[in-house]
Amino acid sequence: MKSGKTQPSPASIGHAELIAATSRGLPEQAHALQRARAFAEPLIGAQTLDTGENVWAHAEAVALILQMIGGSQAMQAASYLVYACEHLNKPHEVIAKAFGENFAALAMETTKLVRVQRQASHTQTGAAGRAGASLASQTENVRKMLLAFSRDLRVVMLRLASRLQTLRYYAAAKKPMPQAMAYESLHVFAQLANRLGIWEIKWEMEDLAFRFLEPDTYRLVAKLLDEKRVEREAQVEQLRAGLQVQLKAQGITATVHGRPKHIYSIVKKMRGKSLPFEQVYDIRALRVVVPTVADCYAVLAWVHTQFVPVVEEFDDYIARPKVNGYQSLHTIVRDDIGQPVEIQIRTQAMHEHAEHGVAAHWAYKEAGVKGYSGVTASSEYDAKIAVLRQLLAWERDLSGAAQAPTGADAKTLLEDRIYVLTPEAAIVELPQGGTAVDFAYTVHTSLGHRCRGARLDGVMVPLNTPLKNGQTVEVIAAKEGGPSRDWLNPDLGFLASHRARSKVRAWFNVQALDETIHRGREAVEKLLQREGKTALKLDDLAVRLGFKTADELFEVVGKDEFSLRTIETLLRPAESAPSEDELLAQKRQRLAERSNSGATKGDVLVVGIDSLLTQLAKCCKPAPPDDIRGFVTRGKGVSIHRADCSNFHELMVRNGERVIDVQWGRPKALNATVYPVDVAVQAHDRQGLLRDISEVFTKEKMNVIGVQTQSVKGTAWMTFTVEVTDAARLAKVLGIVRDVAGVQSARRR
């Protein structure tokens, strides 16, 4: 707001004097308008708006517009208080004492919206000059701001009336209106007035905005209308008077008016139907207002008998109201000389709704729970829901969203969203209860990860402070780093957005994967050092082993899902399969080395060769009665694998000639032999889980010789190495493990 030359200093006007001057006795609704004018005049009488208009004149005009559409005196009073706020040191406190909390809340909320819109408009205007920002983008921001403040529906009404007066001011002053303001007036404010059914504002706003956006087209259509205006008005008056008399003669009480045609609606019809001006039927129009719905249809029937109807142009909006509640009968007929005339037929209640829309419902705010002008508390709620439905429908019209919900769900949706600003005045939409952390993740994922502090309207606050509509949020971020696990704790209230939670979880998942890959890389690199193959490219090694990238190889190695022995086999030169004599010699050389314990004596037989050195593969840990296969290694005898072992299949593909048949030894030798096997358990992590699973193996007399555990996002991944004499019995024990509380799966690896 700009200051005039005689601007009074707000500090010079004491709060006590203002309150005393305006609140002698108890503040009463009936005198709110007069008291508000007296309160505001010394503050805003000499001030000017950014547009150049005098603030006092603007407030007076806004109050008259609200009066025109049926706004109460209390709402008219608010139009003065809104502009007085900026000239008070403590506006909420002063207005609350002088007029009550209801007026203070309305004035402050509207002032906040005006300030935010002004800030965003200035920022976007500069951005448009620098980077070519689109009018559509600015329109979307205005829409979001209006929705953000729509919880108090009077705020939206005050902004509609204020924008209409601004358009009137530019037209009267014959000043060019900024294109962005004219564009949002036509595409946001006028559409909102249409959705709320306030046609008086909608039509005038459309014509004025169109006049500034397309002045040449506006003047052309205005000229075409004016060329035969006198003749047309005479014809319309003759039709109006004749129709009034004839309906009265039929016993129908009716009021007939000529209806002015609006330039923008003519242009829309010409463009929408590709019509020349001469074929726009409803340039001549009448409106018939009757007492009842039955009278509407009676008038329609009589009109169709007296004139020739244009059948394809008939619309019954009484039986099928428009989405904003509009009801009326529309028909086009031809008069005696064949010229088209549009006739609208409606009841008085329909007419009031068509002119003022939901304005009558706004009174509930002043009424409170006791009701106002006969409106009960229950119908107040229904009225508010009806308006909220239209606000959501208006949002859907502009944003192209899917069908909006209705009823209480509509109220919930609007109340579940807030809109805050970046320091550059860009608008960010968040769920109700959203915090600075939600805000940071909405702006950019990296900013969310690095968020360490926040300022709201310049004041430092904790990161879990819920944000409010219209606040400016500034995030303090570290140069690098990641989120805190505390952010995922719902009891601490750091995050309200599902999207932000997902990004935090994804970050921790990536960290866990990185640790696994790092562990696998270290294991592979150590192996390459032992084998003297450090010059080998890791990506080439991965491809030779059947992986797309080295990281995929490192991941499975880090998870102990891929044996390093397979890499050793690949790195060593391929050898031909040993002959039978070599195998016999090998048997003699190593017979003395055979141990009497474990799974190395008499438990595996190589078909056709007795007592050959064998060892159980660590990758699959076979145990009887598993189906097994043998693979002749270099210098370590025969490695015994389960037939379904993935490592064995890779060895068989590369060196199939070294695969030999093996089988388990005599059953009597099995009783004294135990075999280590791995069991993988997945469960919901909880206290005592490891103890409960271990007890199952203890009761079943299975010795646990190794345990590995890892917990990720509340899920525990456990690997138990247990000694068994019979793998078939292990299956029964795993069934008992699956019954332990929290266990999701238990299987042999």
C-alpha positions in Angstrom: 0.0 0.0 0.0 1.3 3.5 -0.8 1.0 6.4 1.6 -0.6 9.7 0.7 1.0 13.0 1.6 -1.1 13.4 4.7 -0.6 9.9 6.0 -1.3 9.8 9.8 1.3 8.0 11.8 -0.2 4.8 13.3 1.9 5.3 16.3 0.3 8.7 16.9 -3.2 7.1 17.2 -3.3 5.3 20.5 -5.0 2.0 20.9 -6.9 3.3 23.9 -8.3 6.3 22.0 -9.4 4.1 19.1 -11.1 1.6 21.3 -12.7 4.3 23.3 -13.9 6.1 20.2 -15.5 3.0 18.7 -16.6 0.8 21.6 -18.4 3.0 24.2 -20.9 0.6 25.6 -21.2 -3.0 24.4 -20.3 -3.6 20.7 -23.5 -4.6 18.9 -23.9 -6.2 15.5 -26.6 -3.7 14.5 -24.1 -0.8 14.7 -21.0 -2.6 13.4 -21.1 -0.9 10.0 -21.2 2.7 11.3 -18.6 2.0 14.0 -16.3 0.3 11.5 -16.5 3.3 9.2 -15.7 5.7 12.1 -12.9 3.4 13.2 -11.2 3.1 9.8 -11.6 6.6 8.3 -8.8 8.4 10.2 -6.5 5.5 9.3 -7.1 4.9 5.6 -8.8 8.2 4.5 -5.6 9.5 2.9 -4.0 6.3 1.8 -3.7 4.8 -1.7 -3.5 1.3 -2.9 -0.8 -0.1 -5.3 -3.4 0.5 -8.1 -3.5 4.2 -7.3 -7.1 4.1 -5.9 -7.9 5.8 -2.6 -8.2 3.1 0.1 -11.2 4.7 1.7 -13.1 4.9 -1.6 -12.1 1.3 -2.3 -13.5 0.1 1.0 -16.7 2.1 0.5 -17.2 0.5 -2.9 -16.5 -3.0 -1.6 -19.1 -2.5 1.1 -21.7 -1.5 -1.5 -20.9 -4.5 -3.6 -21.4 -6.8 -0.6 -24.7 -5.0 0.1 -25.8 -5.5 -3.5 -25.4 -9.3 -3.3 -27.0 -9.5 0.1 -24.1 -9.4 2.5 -24.9 -8.5 6.1 -23.9 -5.2 7.7 -21.3 -7.2 9.7 -19.6 -8.3 6.5 -19.8 -4.8 5.0 -18.1 -3.5 8.2 -15.2 -6.0 7.7 -14.4 -4.3 4.3 -13.2 -1.3 6.3 -11.5 -3.2 9.1 -9.4 -5.2 6.6 -7.7 -2.1 5.2 -7.3 -0.6 8.7 -5.2 -3.5 9.9 -2.1 -2.4 8.1 -2.1 0.9 10.0 -2.3 -0.6 13.5 0.6 -1.7 15.7 -1.4 -4.6 17.2 -4.3 -5.0 14.8 -5.7 -8.3 16.2 -5.7 -7.0 19.7 -7.2 -3.6 18.9 -10.0 -4.9 16.6 -10.9 -7.7 19.0 -11.3 -5.3 21.8 -13.3 -2.8 19.7 -15.5 -5.2 17.7 -15.0 -8.7 19.0 -12.9 -11.8 18.2 -15.1 -12.7 15.2 -14.3 -9.4 13.4 -10.6 -9.6 14.4 -10.2 -13.1 12.9 -11.9 -12.1 9.7 -9.9 -8.9 9.2 -6.6 -10.6 10.0 -7.2 -13.6 7.8 -8.2 -11.4 4.8 -5.3 -9.1 5.5 -2.9 -12.0 5.4 -4.4 -13.2 2.1 -4.0 -9.7 0.6 -0.4 -9.5 1.8 0.5 -13.0 0.5 -1.1 -12.3 -2.9 0.7 -9.0 -3.2 4.1 -10.6 -2.3 3.6 -13.4 -4.7 2.4 -11.1 -7.4 5.5 -8.8 -7.1 7.8 -11.8 -7.1 6.1 -13.4 -10.1 6.0 -10.2 -12.0 9.8 -9.9 -11.6 10.2 -13.6 -12.5 8.1 -13.1 -15.6 10.5 -10.4 -16.8 13.5 -12.5 -16.1 12.5 -16.0 -17.1 9.2 -15.7 -19.0 6.9 -17.1 -16.3 3.5 -17.9 -17.7 0.2 -16.3 -16.8 -1.2 -19.7 -16.3 1.3 -20.4 -13.6 0.4 -17.2 -11.8 -3.3 -18.1 -12.1 -2.6 -21.4 -10.5 -0.9 -19.7 -7.5 -3.9 -17.3 -7.0 -6.3 -20.3 -7.1 -4.2 -22.1 -4.4 -4.1 -19.0 -2.2 -7.9 -18.5 -2.4 -8.4 -22.2 -1.5 -6.0 -21.9 1.3 -8.1 -19.2 3.0 -11.5 -20.6 2.1 -12.0 -22.1 5.6 -13.6 -18.7 6.4 -15.8 -18.3 3.4 -16.3 -14.6 4.1 -12.6 -14.0 3.2 -13.3 -15.3 -0.4 -16.4 -13.0 -0.6 -14.4 -10.0 0.4 -11.7 -10.8 -2.2 -14.3 -11.2 -4.9 -15.9 -7.8 -4.1 -12.4 -6.2 -3.9 -11.3 -7.5 -7.3 -14.6 -6.3 -8.9 -14.0 -2.8 -7.5 -10.4 -2.8 -8.8 -11.7 -3.7 -12.3 -14.3 -0.9 -12.0 -11.6 1.6 -10.9 -9.3 0.8 -13.9 -12.3 1.1 -16.3 -13.5 4.4 -14.8 -10.0 5.9 -14.7 -9.3 4.7 -18.2 -6.0 3.2 -17.1 -4.5 0.0 -18.6 -4.8 -2.8 -16.2 -1.8 -5.2 -15.8 -2.3 -8.2 -18.0 -1.7 -10.7 -15.2 -4.3 -9.0 -13.0 -6.9 -9.0 -15.9 -6.1 -12.6 -16.7 -6.5 -13.9 -13.2 -9.7 -11.8 -12.9 -11.2 -13.6 -15.9 -9.9 -17.1 -15.3 -9.9 -17.3 -11.5 -12.2 -14.8 -9.8 -14.9 -14.8 -12.4 -15.0 -18.6 -12.5 -15.1 -18.6 -8.7 -18.1 -16.2 -8.8 -19.7 -18.5 -11.4 -19.2 -21.6 -9.2 -20.7 -19.9 -6.2 -23.6 -18.7 -8.4 -23.0 -15.0 -7.9 -23.9 -14.0 -11.5 -24.0 -10.2 -10.8 -20.3 -10.3 -10.0 -19.5 -12.9 -12.6 -20.9 -11.1 -15.6 -19.5 -7.7 -14.7 -16.1 -9.1 -13.9 -16.0 -11.1 -17.2 -16.9 -8.1 -19.3 -14.4 -5.7 -17.5 -11.5 -8.2 -17.6 -12.2 -9.1 -21.3 -12.2 -5.4 -22.0 -8.6 -5.1 -20.8 -7.4 -8.4 -22.3 -8.9 -8.0 -25.8 -9.8 -4.3 -26.2 -10.2 -4.5 -30.0 -12.6 -7.4 -29.9 -14.5 -5.8 -27.0 -14.9 -2.6 -28.9 -16.0 -4.4 -32.1 -18.8 -6.4 -30.3 -19.8 -3.3 -28.3 -20.1 -1.4 -31.6 -22.2 -4.2 -33.2 -24.5 -4.2 -30.2 -24.8 -0.4 -30.2 -25.6 -0.1 -33.9 -29.2 -1.2 -33.5 -29.5 -0.7 -29.7 -32.4 1.7 -29.8 -34.4 -0.4 -32.2 -33.6 -3.6 -30.3 -34.5 -2.1 -26.9 -37.8 -0.9 -28.4 -38.6 -4.4 -29.7 -37.7 -6.0 -26.4 -39.8 -3.5 -24.4 -42.8 -4.2 -26.7 -42.3 -7.9 -26.3 -41.9 -7.5 -22.5 -45.1 -5.5 -22.1 -47.1 -7.7 -24.3 -46.0 -10.9 -22.6 -46.7 -9.4 -19.1 -50.3 -8.5 -20.1 -51.0 -11.8 -21.9 -49.7 -13.9 -18.9 -51.9 -11.9 -16.5 -54.9 -12.6 -18.8 -54.0 -16.3 -18.5 -54.2 -16.0 -14.7 -50.5 -16.3 -14.2 -48.8 -13.8 -11.8 -45.5 -12.9 -13.4 -42.9 -10.2 -13.6 -41.2 -9.8 -17.0 -37.9 -8.0 -17.4 -35.7 -7.3 -20.4 -32.3 -9.0 -19.8 -29.1 -7.3 -20.9 -26.7 -9.4 -22.9 -23.1 -9.4 -21.7 -20.3 -8.9 -24.3 -18.0 -11.7 -23.0 -20.8 -14.3 -23.1 -21.6 -13.2 -26.7 -17.9 -13.6 -27.7 -17.8 -17.0 -26.0 -20.8 -18.2 -27.9 -19.5 -16.9 -31.2 -16.2 -18.7 -30.7 -17.6 -21.8 -29.2 -20.2 -22.4 -31.9 -18.3 -20.6 -34.7 -21.2 -18.3 -35.2 -21.3 -14.8 -36.8 -22.7 -12.0 -34.6 -26.0 -12.1 -36.5 -26.7 -15.7 -35.5 -26.2 -15.3 -31.7 -29.8 -15.9 -30.8 -30.0 -14.5 -27.3 -29.0 -10.9 -27.9 -32.6 -10.1 -27.4 -33.7 -11.7 -24.1 -36.5 -11.6 -21.6 -36.7 -13.0 -18.0 -40.0 -14.2 -16.5 -40.2 -14.5 -12.7 -43.2 -16.4 -11.2 -44.2 -17.7 -7.8 -44.0 -21.5 -8.2 -42.3 -24.2 -10.3 -45.7 -25.2 -11.7 -46.1 -21.6 -12.9 -42.7 -21.9 -14.7 -43.9 -24.9 -16.8 -47.3 -23.2 -17.4 -45.5 -20.1 -18.8 -43.3 -22.3 -20.9 -46.3 -24.1 -22.4 -48.1 -20.9 -23.2 -45.0 -19.2 -24.7 -44.5 -22.3 -27.0 -48.1 -22.0 -28.2 -47.8 -18.3 -29.0 -44.3 -18.3 -30.6 -42.3 -20.7 -32.8 -39.8 -22.5 -30.5 -36.2 -23.3 -31.6 -36.4 -26.9 -30.2 -32.7 -27.6 -30.2 -32.0 -24.5 -28.0 -34.3 -25.5 -25.1 -32.7 -26.3 -21.7 -34.5 -27.4 -18.5 -32.2 -26.4 -15.7 -35.1 -26.9 -13.2 -35.2 -30.7 -13.7 -31.5 -30.8 -14.2 -29.8 -27.9 -12.2 -26.3 -26.8 -13.1 -23.5 -28.0 -10.8 -23.5 -24.7 -9.0 -27.2 -25.0 -8.1 -28.5 -22.7 -10.9 -32.2 -23.4 -11.9 -34.2 -21.9 -14.7 -36.0 -22.8 -18.0 -34.3 -21.5 -21.1 -36.0 -21.4 -24.4 -35.5 -19.5 -27.7 -38.5 -18.6 -29.8 -39.1 -16.6 -33.0 -41.4 -13.6 -32.9 -43.9 -12.5 -35.5 -41.2 -11.3 -37.9 -39.0 -14.3 -37.3 -36.3 -12.8 -35.1 -35.0 -15.0 -32.2 -35.8 -14.1 -28.6 -34.4 -15.9 -25.6 -36.8 -16.3 -22.7 -35.7 -17.4 -19.2 -38.4 -18.6 -16.8 -37.8 -19.1 -13.0 -39.3 -18.7 -9.6 -38.4 -15.8 -7.3 -36.3 -18.1 -5.1 -34.4 -19.3 -8.2 -33.9 -15.7 -9.3 -32.5 -14.7 -6.0 -30.1 -17.6 -6.1 -29.1 -16.9 -9.7 -28.4 -13.2 -8.8 -26.7 -13.7 -5.4 -25.8 -17.4 -5.4 -24.6 -18.6 -2.1 -24.4 -15.1 -0.6 -27.4 -15.8 1.6 -25.5 -18.7 3.2 -22.6 -16.5 4.3 -24.7 -15.1 7.1 -24.2 -18.2 9.2 -20.7 -16.9 10.2 -22.2 -13.9 11.9 -25.0 -16.0 13.4 -23.1 -18.5 15.4 -24.8 -21.7 16.7 -28.1 -20.0 17.5 -28.8 -19.3 13.8 -29.4 -16.2 11.8 -32.5 -15.0 10.0 -34.2 -18.2 10.6 -31.3 -20.4 9.5 -30.9 -23.4 11.9 -27.6 -24.8 13.0 -28.0 -28.0 11.0 -28.9 -26.1 7.8 -25.9 -23.8 8.4 -23.7 -26.9 8.2 -25.4 -28.1 5.0 -25.1 -24.6 3.5 -21.3 -24.6 4.3 -20.9 -28.0 2.8 -22.7 -26.9 -0.4 -20.3 -24.0 -0.8 -17.3 -26.2 -0.1 -18.5 -28.5 -2.8 -18.5 -25.6 -5.3 -15.1 -24.5 -4.2 -13.7 -28.0 -4.9 -15.6 -28.1 -8.2 -14.0 -24.7 -9.1 -10.6 -26.1 -8.2 -11.3 -29.1 -10.4 -12.4 -26.9 -13.3 -9.1 -25.0 -13.2 -6.7 -27.8 -12.4 -8.3 -30.5 -14.6 -8.5 -32.9 -11.6 -10.7 -35.9 -11.4 -14.2 -35.8 -10.0 -14.3 -34.1 -6.6 -16.0 -35.8 -3.6 -19.1 -34.4 -2.1 -20.7 -34.0 1.3 -18.6 -34.1 4.4 -15.7 -35.5 2.4 -15.5 -32.2 0.5 -15.1 -30.3 3.8 -12.5 -32.7 4.9 -10.5 -32.3 1.7 -10.3 -28.5 2.0 -9.5 -28.6 5.7 -6.8 -31.2 5.1 -4.6 -28.9 3.0 -2.5 -25.9 3.8 -0.6 -23.5 1.6 2.7 -21.9 2.6 5.3 -19.8 0.8 9.0 -20.2 0.0 11.2 -17.1 0.7 10.7 -16.3 -3.1 6.9 -16.4 -2.6 6.3 -19.6 -4.5 3.3 -21.5 -3.1 3.7 -25.0 -1.7 0.8 -27.2 -0.9 1.0 -29.5 2.1 -1.3 -31.8 4.2 -2.8 -30.3 7.3 -0.2 -30.7 10.1 2.7 -30.5 7.6 6.1 -29.4 9.0 9.2 -27.7 7.7 10.6 -31.1 7.0 7.5 -31.9 4.8 8.0 -28.5 3.1 11.7 -29.2 2.4 10.9 -32.6 0.8 8.2 -31.1 -1.3 10.6 -28.4 -2.6 13.4 -30.9 -3.4 14.4 -34.3 -2.1 18.0 -33.2 -1.5 16.8 -30.3 0.5 14.7 -32.6 2.7 17.6 -34.9 3.4 19.8 -32.0 4.4 17.2 -30.1 6.4 18.5 -29.1 9.9 16.4 -26.2 10.9 13.6 -23.8 9.9 12.3 -20.2 10.2 8.6 -19.4 10.1 8.0 -15.8 9.1 11.6 -15.1 10.2 11.4 -16.9 13.6 13.4 -20.0 14.4 11.1 -23.0 15.3 11.6 -26.7 16.0 11.4 -28.9 12.9 8.3 -30.6 14.1 6.3 -27.4 14.4 3.0 -27.7 12.4 2.8 -25.0 9.7 -0.2 -22.7 9.1 -1.7 -21.1 6.0 0.2 -18.3 4.5 3.4 -18.7 6.5 6.7 -18.1 4.8 9.1 -21.1 5.4 12.8 -20.9 5.2 14.8 -24.1 5.5 18.2 -24.2 7.0 20.2 -27.0 5.3 23.5 -28.7 5.8 25.9 -28.9 2.9 25.6 -32.7 3.0 24.1 -35.4 5.1 20.9 -37.4 5.5 17.7 -37.6 7.4 17.2 -38.6 11.0 15.5 -41.9 12.0 13.5 -39.9 14.4 11.6 -38.4 11.5 10.0 -41.8 10.9 8.6 -41.9 14.4 4.9 -40.9 14.2 4.8 -39.9 17.9 7.4 -37.2 17.3 5.4 -35.4 14.6 8.2 -34.6 12.2 6.4 -35.8 9.0 2.7 -35.6 7.9 3.2 -36.3 4.2 3.3 -39.9 3.0 5.5 -38.7 0.1 8.1 -37.3 2.5 8.0 -40.5 4.6 8.6 -42.6 1.5 11.7 -40.5 0.6 13.2 -40.9 4.1 12.6 -44.6 4.1 14.2 -44.8 0.6 17.3 -43.0 1.8 17.8 -45.5 4.6 17.2 -48.4 2.3 19.9 -47.1 -0.1 22.3 -46.7 2.9 21.7 -50.4 3.9 22.2 -51.5 0.3 25.4 -49.4 0.0 26.8 -51.1 3.1 26.0 -54.5 1.7 27.7 -53.6 -1.6 30.7 -52.2 0.2 31.0 -55.4 2.2 30.8 -57.5 -1.0 33.3 -55.4 -2.8 35.9 -55.8 0.0 35.4 -59.6 -0.1 35.9 -59.8 -3.9 38.9 -57.5 -3.9 40.6 -59.5 -1.2 40.0 -62.7 -3.2 41.5 -61.0 -6.3 44.6 -60.0 -4.3 45.1 -63.6 -3.1 44.8 -64.9 -6.6 47.1 -62.2 -8.1 44.3 -60.9 -10.4 44.1 -57.3 -9.2 44.4 -56.1 -12.8 41.1 -57.7 -13.7 38.2 -55.3 -14.3 35.4 -55.8 -11.8 32.7 -55.1 -14.4 34.2 -57.7 -16.7 34.3 -60.2 -13.9 30.7 -59.6 -13.0 29.6 -60.1 -16.7 31.6 -63.4 -16.8 29.7 -64.5 -13.7 26.3 -63.7 -15.2 25.7 -60.2 -13.6 25.0 -57.0 -15.4 27.1 -54.8 -13.2 29.8 -55.2 -10.6 27.5 -53.8 -7.9 25.0 -56.6 -8.5 27.8 -59.1 -7.9 28.9 -57.3 -4.8 25.4 -57.2 -3.4 24.9 -60.9 -3.5 28.3 -61.6 -2.2 27.7 -59.1 0.6 24.5 -60.9 1.5 26.3 -64.3 1.5 24.1 -65.4 -1.4 27.0 -66.1 -3.7 30.1 -68.2 -2.9 33.5 -66.8 -3.4 34.6 -70.4 -4.4 32.7 -69.8 -7.7 34.9 -66.8 -8.4 38.0 -68.9 -7.5 37.0 -71.6 -10.0 36.5 -69.0 -12.7 39.9 -67.4 -12.1 42.0 -70.6 -12.2 42.9 -72.2 -15.5 40.5 -74.9 -16.6 41.8 -78.4 -16.3 40.8 -81.7 -17.9 38.9 -84.2 -15.9 41.2 -86.6 -14.0 41.5 -90.1 -15.3 40.4 -93.1 -13.2 44.1 -93.9 -12.4 44.6 -90.3 -11.2 41.5 -90.5 -9.0 42.8 -93.8 -7.5 46.2 -92.3 -6.8 44.5 -89.3 -5.3 42.6 -91.6 -3.0 45.8 -93.4 -1.8 47.5 -90.1 -1.2 44.8 -88.5 0.9 43.4 -91.6 2.6 45.5 -90.9 5.6 44.3 -87.4 5.8 40.7 -88.4 6.3 39.3 -87.3 9.6 37.2 -89.6 11.8 34.8 -86.8 12.7 32.2 -84.6 10.9 31.0 -85.4 7.4 34.3 -86.6 5.9 34.4 -90.4 6.7 32.0 -93.0 5.1 29.1 -90.6 4.7 29.6 -89.9 0.9 30.5 -92.4 -1.6 31.8 -91.6 -5.1 30.1 -94.0 -7.5 32.7 -96.5 -8.8 35.5 -95.3 -6.5 35.7 -96.2 -2.8 36.9 -93.9 0.0 37.9 -90.9 -2.2 38.5 -87.6 -0.4 35.2 -85.6 -0.3 34.1 -82.3 1.3 30.7 -80.8 1.7 30.3 -77.5 -0.2 29.8 -74.5 2.1 27.5 -72.7 -0.4 24.6 -75.2 -0.1 25.6 -77.3 3.0 24.1 -80.7 1.9 22.8 -83.2 4.4 21.2 -86.6 3.9 18.8 -87.4 2.3 19.4 -84.4 -0.1 19.9 -85.3 -3.7 23.7 -84.6 -4.2 26.2 -84.2 -7.0 30.0 -84.2 -7.0 32.6 -81.9 -8.6 36.3 -82.7 -8.8 38.3 -79.8 -7.6 42.0 -78.9 -7.9 43.8 -80.6 -5.1 40.8 -80.8 -2.7 39.1 -83.9 -3.8 35.4 -84.0 -4.6 33.2 -81.1 -3.5 29.7 -82.3 -2.7 26.8 -80.0 -3.6 23.0 -80.3 -3.4 21.6 -81.0 -6.8 19.6 -77.8 -6.8 22.6 -75.6 -5.8 23.0 -72.6 -8.1 26.8 -72.6 -7.7 27.0 -76.2 -8.8 24.9 -75.5 -11.9 27.3 -72.7 -12.8 30.3 -75.1 -12.4 28.6 -77.7 -14.4 28.0 -75.3 -17.3 31.6 -74.3 -17.4 33.3 -77.7 -16.6 30.7 -80.4 -17.1 33.4 -83.0 -17.6 34.4 -82.7 -13.9 31.0 -83.6 -12.6 30.7 -87.1 -11.1 28.0 -89.1 -9.5 28.0 -89.4 -5.7 25.6 -90.8 -3.1 25.2 -90.9 0.7 27.0 -93.8 2.6 25.3 -96.7 4.4 22.5 -95.6 6.8 24.2 -97.2 9.8 27.1 -94.7 9.4 24.8 -91.7 9.6 23.8 -91.9 13.2 27.1 -90.6 14.4 27.5 -87.9 11.8 26.1 -84.3 11.9 25.9 -81.8 9.1 25.9 -78.0 9.3 22.9 -76.4 7.4 21.8 -72.8 7.1 18.3 -71.8 8.0 16.9 -68.3 6.9 14.2 -66.7 9.0 12.2 -63.6 8.2 10.2 -62.0 11.1 8.7 -58.8 12.5 11.5 -57.6 14.8 10.7 -57.6 18.5 12.3 -58.0 21.8 13.1 -61.7 22.6 12.7 -62.9 19.1 16.2 -64.4 18.8 15.8 -66.2 22.2 12.4 -67.7 21.2 13.7 -69.1 17.9 16.9 -70.5 19.6 14.8 -72.3 22.2 13.0 -74.2 19.4 16.3 -75.6 18.1 17.4 -76.4 21.7 14.2 -78.3 22.5 14.5 -80.2 19.2 18.1 -81.2 20.1 19.7 -79.3 17.2 22.9 -77.6 18.0 23.1 -73.9 16.8 26.7 -73.2 15.8 26.3 -69.8 14.2 23.8 -66.9 14.0 23.7 -63.8 11.7 21.0 -61.1 12.2 20.0 -57.9 10.5 17.0 -55.6 11.1 15.7 -53.3 8.3 12.6 -51.2 8.7 11.2 -53.3 11.5 11.9 -56.6 9.7 14.4 -59.0 11.1 16.5 -61.2 8.7 18.2 -64.1 10.5 20.5 -66.9 9.4 21.0 -69.8 11.8 23.6 -72.5 11.2 22.5 -75.7 12.9 23.9 -79.2 13.0 21.5 -82.0 11.8 21.8 -85.7 11.2 18.8 -85.8 8.8 17.7 -82.9 6.6 14.2 -84.4 6.4 13.8 -83.9 10.2 14.8 -80.3 9.7 11.6 -79.6 7.7 9.5 -80.5 10.7 11.5 -78.3 13.0 11.1 -75.4 10.6 7.3 -75.8 10.8 7.6 -75.2 14.6 9.8 -72.1 14.0 7.1 -70.7 11.7 4.7 -70.8 14.6 6.8 -68.5 16.8 5.2 -65.1 17.2 6.2 -62.6 14.6 7.9 -65.2 12.2 6.8 -64.7 8.6 8.9 -67.4 7.0 11.5 -70.0 7.9 13.3 -72.0 5.2 16.5 -73.8 4.5 19.0 -71.8 2.4 
